[in-house]
Amino acid sequence: MTKRIIAIVFIFICTSLAWAVLGVTLFSRTYDSGAVSAGQVASLWGTAQDQAPPTASYRTPFTTQQAAVENGVPVVRTVTDNLVTDLPLESSKIDVDLDLQHRQKGLLWYSTYKVKFSGVYGFRNTSDKEQVVDFKLQFPTAQAIYDNLTITVDGTDAPITNKENAVTTVFKVAAGQTAELAVGYSSQGLKEWRYSFGSANVAQVRNFSLRMTTNFKDIDFPDNTLSPSTSCCFPTPSSFKGFTGLAITIGSILTLFVVMQITGKVRWAERFGTNPTPQPAPADLS
């Protein structure tokens, strides 16, 4: 009996060592190439996105006098410049739909997603004159594709111009009136999607609403971000996507250990042995 126990322990130790070596090898191969794989996925699918609200401003020309010297003679030049005035953002109504689609590269799974973004923003002309307002929407990242792009001002399609990872349009806004800028697009990204309120100097946000729908339940909120005021969860099917080779290896080791514990007390000789055929009693010839 002692020899059998020693043999079982020896087999278990050798098997565990073999699985451990396999796990370390898979772990090393997986994460050594992780940085390279992440870059390749980003180049094919897109990077993390951080969407900021659009801006609206108008320009007021003014002139200044500047002294200069030409050919040794003092002269005064009249220079025309523009004073840029930003319109205050009065309201934001945003809808975001995130569709998580895990994708595998090598042995790693990456959290890639498709996003549909739409927003309606209200900008008020606080001046006492009609102004030609420049509206500008900065895209969340330069490494992405933006389909189905739409931009309207007060329900009217406006001509757009693409420049430096942004889209701009021009529209006249009457004095004291509020113009509604509606934007929308479809895109895709990697790992995370964020919405920021613009620059770090933003101290107040008025009439803000963001509604997000997802095909997953668990959401991580990074530091210095806001969690939703209300949420509603619906069940979604679970899967094993995202498990690495190391996780599978550990599970195999645990499974082997449990099976050995269960079967260690089984008398296999008796289980697979055959019962001897009963022999007839010898006849009494006396």
Protein Blocks (a to p, Z undefined) as FASTA:
>chain_A
ZZmmmmmmmmmmmmmmmmmmmmmmmmmmmmmmmmmmmmmmmmmnopcddddddddddddd
ddddddddeehiacddddddddddddddfbdcdddddddddddehjbccddddddddddd
ddddfbfbdcddddddddfbfbbcdehiacdeehiacddddeehiacddddddehiacdd
ddddddddehiacddebjfklcbdchiacddddfbfbdcddehiacdfbdcdddddddfe
hiafklmmmmmmmmmmmmmmmmmmpcfklmmpccdddddddddfZZ
